[in-house]
Amino acid sequence: MLLRAKTKEFRARYNMSQSDLAKKVGVRRETIGNLENGKYNPSLKLAFDIAMLFEVSIEEIFEYIPD
């Protein structure tokens, strides 16, 4: 299963760096980078934390890409 993360787009709207987002959701900056590069699928908790931070649904941030 692959998820396409739109975190980079949301970070741009909020003028937020990868490091800023990582600190706010309690992960390392590398985790956010890997998420945005498609190398990492978030845990359900991380997906919820990011969605709640940007005040949107998980589906607005993460898009499921079938194999």
C-alpha positions in Angstrom: 0.0 0.0 0.0 1.3 3.4 -0.9 0.1 6.7 0.4 0.8 10.0 -1.3 1.4 12.6 1.3 0.4 16.2 0.6 2.2 17.5 3.6 4.5 19.7 1.5 1.5 21.6 0.1 0.0 22.1 3.5 3.4 23.2 5.0 3.7 25.8 2.2 0.3 27.2 3.1 1.3 27.6 6.7 4.9 28.7 5.9 6.2 25.7 7.8 9.4 23.8 7.4 9.8 20.0 7.6 11.5 20.6 11.0 8.6 22.8 12.2 6.0 20.1 11.3 8.2 17.3 12.8 8.4 19.2 16.1 4.7 19.8 16.2 3.8 16.2 15.7 6.7 14.6 17.7 8.8 13.0 15.0 12.2 13.6 13.4 12.6 15.8 10.4 13.8 12.8 8.4 10.4 11.2 9.0 8.6 14.1 7.4 11.1 14.1 4.5 10.6 10.3 3.9 6.8 10.8 4.1 6.9 13.5 1.4 9.2 11.4 -0.8 7.0 8.3 -0.6 9.5 6.3 1.4 7.4 6.0 4.5 3.8 5.4 5.3 2.7 7.1 8.5 1.2 5.3 11.5 -2.5 6.0 12.0 -1.6 8.2 15.0 0.8 10.3 13.0 -1.7 10.6 10.1 -4.3 11.8 12.6 -1.9 14.2 14.3 -0.9 15.8 11.0 -4.5 16.1 9.9 -5.6 17.6 13.2 -2.7 20.1 13.1 -3.8 21.4 9.7 -7.5 21.1 10.7 -8.5 18.8 7.8 -9.4 15.2 7.3 -6.8 12.5 6.8 -8.1 12.0 3.2 -7.2 15.6 2.4 -3.6 15.0 3.4 -3.0 11.4 2.4 -4.1 9.9 -0.9 -4.3 6.1 -1.3 -2.5 4.8 -4.4 -3.4 1.2 -5.2 -0.7 -1.1 -6.5 
